[in-house]
Amino acid sequence: MLTMKMRFKVYEREAAAAVREATIDPLNKAGLLVEADAKRSMKKGGRYTGPRGGKGQTPSAPGTPPHRQSGTLISSVTHGFDKRSVTMLVGATAPYGKVHEKGGEWGGRNYPRRAFMRPALNRMMSRFRSLFRNLPVGTTPSGRGLNRRKGR
């Protein structure tokens, strides 16, 4: 009868750190894709001919992305990476971005829902898988440290 003893060590913390480091670049690319698509969805509106005498742009139809009026909303769409939770945040920093996304009151007026962020995320979801397909875990600082421990 042949008996063997084996010892192995699991470097769980280091492996998790290597995966976290490897996901930063794909998450940033995913955020850029959603940001660009949301901005692309906001078209310039035609001249408004209502009671204000031709000033401003025609608002978009309810349920469609908002038209660009002054450019404030489109320029406020941005993305940012949170290292602590390893998440990408994409959204509009303009205070009325939330009103357009969900509908509601702003400045004494009631606005219909004109979502632009959620539809952009839904359109870009199919491209996310390819971003995360071959994560370069071994090339991250933590991954190189793991490879040194393995004797590679």
GIJOWO-V951665 format. One line per field, one symbol per residue. ss: DSSP state (~ for helix, > for strand, _ for the rest). phi: phi as a letter, one per 40 degrees, with the letter a starting at -180 (. if undefined). psi: psi as a letter, one per 40 degrees, with the letter a starting at -180 (. if undefined). Layout:
ss = ???
phi = ???
psi = ???
This chain:
ss = ___________~~~~~~~~~~~~~~~~~~~~~~~~~~~~~~__>__>_________>__________>___~~~~~>>>>>>____>>>>>>____~~~~~~_>>>__>>>_____~~~~~~~~~~~~~~~~____~~~_~~~~~~~~~~__
phi = .bbbbbbabbcccccccccdccccccccccccccdcccccccccccccbcccggcgbccccdgbdcccbbgccccccababbcccfbbbbabcccccccccbgicaggbcbccbcbccccccccdcccdccbdbccccccdcccccccccgc
psi = hhiihihihhgdddddddddddedddddddddddddddddehihiihhfaeefehaihiiiheiiiihceedddeehiiihhddefihhhahehdedddddeiaihfeihhihghddddddddeddeddddedghgdeeidddddddddee.
